Amino acid sequence: MSYRPREFWDRRLAEHFDLRGTGETGLSLAYNRACYALRREVLERALREAGLDPAGRQVLDVGCGTGFFTAHYLARGAQVTGLDIAPTSVERLRARFPAARFVLADVSEADIEGRFDIVNAFDVIYHITDDARWEAALRRLGAAVAAGGLLLVTDTFVDLGTLASHNRMRPLERYRAVLAPLGFTLGEPRPTAVLLNRELGPLRFLNRAPWLLLALDRALLALGAGHGPTISKLLVARRAG
């Protein structure tokens, strides 16, 4: 069966409108909560190092899913626009977060209205498996960033090819080729996890103790671990002011 993004994600979110829907559906909600707790910490550290406080800023939450990052940015005092390909996401988040604005759109097909200080695209763009559509989407995300603003995007940034029907990893050079002409300076991708959110092989039983994995990942990231080719990483790209 071919991958149809809108149908795939709408069905998945309709079945799991919690962190499993945008994370690991085959693992527990507690496991996914640990994964997202670490993502939030990585995000906060990246924003601190970039010197950009979300308070009062315009934020675009791309692939807003079940609203994890929308809620985070709203709590930080940002003005948030959520964008998702799945009608289930947009309909439910409009009811859950009346202070935010939500748009049903596919960034590989439609331009983005407005300019934003932060364009947040965690675990989104590598789900665009067609290369031409991926490039169009990345260019639109870059164009939506205001002068001096940040684009936050995750990938392995190594060409691992198609790991699943809905995953296609691409090297950092591909990102640079699209973003540099738009005036972006790309930072060094930083790992978002070491043990969480990945196949552990014979240590898979540790998935039953997600908070232990979270504690281990915090320690490993503090020690500078997590730069292997299969590790998901966060790229912080700043647009020239």
SELUM-357250 format. One record per residue (C-alpha): residue number from 1; x, y, z. Coordinates in Angstrom, 1 decimal. Layout:
- NUM,X,Y,Z
...
//
This chain:
- 1,0.0,0.0,0.0
- 2,1.4,3.4,-1.0
- 3,2.0,6.1,1.5
- 4,-0.6,8.8,1.4
- 5,0.4,11.4,4.0
- 6,-3.0,13.1,4.7
- 7,-4.8,9.7,5.1
- 8,-1.9,8.1,7.0
- 9,-1.7,10.9,9.6
- 10,-5.4,11.5,9.9
- 11,-6.0,7.8,10.6
- 12,-3.2,7.6,13.0
- 13,-4.2,10.7,15.0
- 14,-7.9,9.6,15.0
- 15,-6.8,6.3,16.6
- 16,-4.3,7.8,19.0
- 17,-4.9,11.5,19.8
- 18,-2.1,11.6,22.4
- 19,1.7,11.4,22.2
- 20,1.6,7.9,20.7
- 21,-0.1,9.4,17.6
- 22,2.9,11.5,16.8
- 23,5.5,9.3,18.5
- 24,5.8,5.5,18.9
- 25,2.4,3.9,18.5
- 26,3.7,0.5,19.5
- 27,5.0,1.7,22.8
- 28,3.3,2.9,26.0
- 29,2.0,6.4,26.6
- 30,4.6,6.7,29.4
- 31,7.4,5.9,27.0
- 32,6.2,8.6,24.6
- 33,5.9,11.1,27.4
- 34,9.5,10.5,28.3
- 35,10.5,11.0,24.6
- 36,8.7,14.3,24.5
- 37,10.0,15.5,27.8
- 38,13.5,15.1,26.4
- 39,12.5,16.9,23.2
- 40,11.2,19.8,25.2
- 41,14.5,20.0,27.1
- 42,16.5,19.9,23.9
- 43,14.3,22.7,22.4
- 44,14.6,24.9,25.5
- 45,18.4,24.6,25.5
- 46,18.6,25.4,21.8
- 47,16.4,28.5,22.2
- 48,18.5,29.7,25.2
- 49,21.7,29.2,23.3
- 50,20.2,31.1,20.3
- 51,19.1,34.0,22.6
- 52,15.5,33.8,21.5
- 53,12.8,34.0,24.1
- 54,9.4,32.8,22.7
- 55,7.5,35.3,24.9
- 56,5.6,37.7,22.6
- 57,7.0,36.1,19.5
- 58,5.2,34.7,16.5
- 59,5.6,30.9,16.3
- 60,4.6,28.5,13.6
- 61,4.2,25.0,14.9
- 62,4.5,22.8,11.8
- 63,2.9,19.4,12.0
- 64,1.2,20.4,15.3
- 65,-0.2,16.9,15.7
- 66,-1.7,16.5,19.1
- 67,-0.5,19.9,20.3
- 68,2.6,19.1,22.4
- 69,4.7,22.0,21.1
- 70,1.7,24.3,20.7
- 71,1.0,23.9,24.4
- 72,4.7,24.5,25.2
- 73,4.9,27.7,23.2
- 74,1.6,29.1,24.5
- 75,2.8,28.5,28.1
- 76,6.0,30.5,27.2
- 77,3.8,33.4,26.1
- 78,4.2,33.0,22.3
- 79,1.5,33.8,19.7
- 80,1.1,30.4,18.0
- 81,-0.2,29.3,14.7
- 82,-0.4,25.5,14.3
- 83,-0.3,23.9,10.9
- 84,-1.1,20.3,10.1
- 85,-2.0,18.1,7.1
- 86,-4.5,16.1,9.2
- 87,-8.1,17.4,9.6
- 88,-8.3,15.5,13.0
- 89,-5.4,17.5,14.3
- 90,-6.7,20.9,13.3
- 91,-10.3,20.3,14.4
- 92,-9.4,19.0,17.8
- 93,-6.7,21.6,18.5
- 94,-9.0,24.5,17.6
- 95,-11.3,23.3,20.4
- 96,-8.4,22.6,22.9
- 97,-6.4,25.8,22.3
- 98,-8.7,28.8,21.5
- 99,-5.9,31.2,22.0
- 100,-4.0,29.8,19.0
- 101,-4.7,29.7,15.3
- 102,-4.8,26.5,13.3
- 103,-4.4,26.0,9.6
- 104,-5.1,22.8,7.6
- 105,-2.4,22.7,4.9
- 106,0.3,20.6,3.3
- 107,3.5,22.6,3.2
- 108,4.8,20.6,0.2
- 109,1.9,22.1,-1.8
- 110,0.8,25.4,-0.3
- 111,2.7,28.6,0.6
- 112,2.6,29.7,4.2
- 113,0.9,33.1,5.0
- 114,2.7,35.4,7.4
- 115,6.2,35.6,8.8
- 116,7.3,34.0,12.1
- 117,10.1,34.5,14.6
- 118,10.3,30.7,15.2
- 119,9.2,28.0,12.7
- 120,9.1,24.8,14.8
- 121,9.2,21.6,12.6
- 122,10.1,18.8,15.0
- 123,9.8,15.3,13.5
- 124,8.0,16.6,10.4
- 125,9.9,17.1,7.2
- 126,11.5,13.7,7.0
- 127,8.0,12.3,6.7
- 128,7.9,13.9,3.2
- 129,9.3,11.0,1.2
- 130,9.2,12.5,-2.3
- 131,12.3,14.6,-2.9
- 132,10.7,17.3,-5.0
- 133,7.9,17.8,-2.5
- 134,10.5,17.8,0.4
- 135,12.5,20.5,-1.2
- 136,9.4,22.6,-1.9
- 137,8.3,22.2,1.7
- 138,11.7,23.1,3.2
- 139,11.9,26.2,0.9
- 140,8.4,27.3,2.1
- 141,9.4,26.8,5.7
- 142,12.5,28.9,5.2
- 143,10.5,31.6,3.5
- 144,8.1,31.8,6.4
- 145,10.9,32.7,8.9
- 146,11.2,36.4,9.6
- 147,14.5,38.2,9.4
- 148,16.6,37.2,12.4
- 149,14.3,34.3,13.2
- 150,14.9,30.6,13.6
- 151,14.0,27.5,11.8
- 152,14.0,24.4,14.0
- 153,14.0,21.1,12.1
- 154,14.9,17.5,13.0
- 155,16.4,14.7,10.9
- 156,19.4,12.4,11.2
- 157,21.1,14.7,8.6
- 158,22.8,11.6,7.1
- 159,21.5,9.9,4.0
- 160,19.9,6.8,5.4
- 161,17.5,6.5,2.6
- 162,13.9,5.2,3.2
- 163,13.8,3.6,6.7
- 164,10.0,3.2,6.6
- 165,7.2,4.0,4.1
- 166,6.7,7.3,5.9
- 167,10.4,8.2,6.7
- 168,13.1,9.5,4.4
- 169,16.3,10.8,5.9
- 170,18.5,13.3,4.1
- 171,22.0,14.7,4.6
- 172,22.8,18.1,6.0
- 173,24.2,19.2,2.6
- 174,20.7,18.9,1.1
- 175,19.3,21.3,3.8
- 176,22.1,23.7,3.3
- 177,21.6,23.8,-0.5
- 178,17.9,24.9,0.0
- 179,18.4,27.2,3.1
- 180,21.6,29.0,2.4
- 181,20.2,30.9,-0.7
- 182,17.4,32.1,1.6
- 183,20.0,33.7,3.9
- 184,20.2,31.1,6.6
- 185,23.2,30.2,8.7
- 186,23.0,26.5,9.8
- 187,24.3,25.5,13.2
- 188,25.7,22.1,14.1
- 189,22.9,19.5,14.5
- 190,22.5,18.4,18.1
- 191,21.2,15.0,19.2
- 192,17.6,14.9,20.5
- 193,18.1,11.5,22.2
- 194,20.5,8.7,22.5
- 195,18.5,5.7,23.7
- 196,14.9,6.9,23.6
- 197,13.0,6.9,20.3
- 198,15.3,4.3,18.7
- 199,15.6,0.5,18.3
- 200,17.5,-0.9,21.2
- 201,17.9,-4.5,19.9
- 202,18.6,-6.9,22.7
- 203,18.1,-4.0,25.3
- 204,14.6,-3.5,24.1
- 205,13.3,-4.6,27.5
- 206,14.5,-1.2,28.8
- 207,11.5,0.4,26.9
- 208,9.5,-0.8,29.9
- 209,11.4,1.7,32.1
- 210,11.1,4.9,30.0
- 211,12.0,7.2,32.9
- 212,15.2,5.3,33.4
- 213,16.0,5.8,29.7
- 214,15.1,9.5,30.1
- 215,17.6,9.8,33.0
- 216,20.3,7.9,31.0
- 217,19.7,10.1,28.0
- 218,20.0,13.3,30.0
- 219,23.3,12.1,31.3
- 220,24.6,10.9,27.9
- 221,23.6,14.2,26.2
- 222,25.4,16.2,28.9
- 223,28.5,14.1,28.2
- 224,28.3,14.9,24.5
- 225,27.0,11.5,23.3
- 226,24.5,11.0,20.5
- 227,26.4,11.9,17.3
- 228,26.0,8.6,15.5
- 229,24.5,8.5,12.0
- 230,21.2,7.0,13.0
- 231,20.5,9.4,15.9
- 232,17.8,12.0,15.4
- 233,19.2,15.6,15.7
- 234,17.9,19.1,15.9
- 235,19.1,21.7,13.4
- 236,18.9,25.3,14.4
- 237,19.1,27.6,11.3
- 238,19.0,31.4,11.7
- 239,17.9,33.7,8.9
- 240,19.9,36.9,8.4
- 241,18.5,40.0,10.0
//
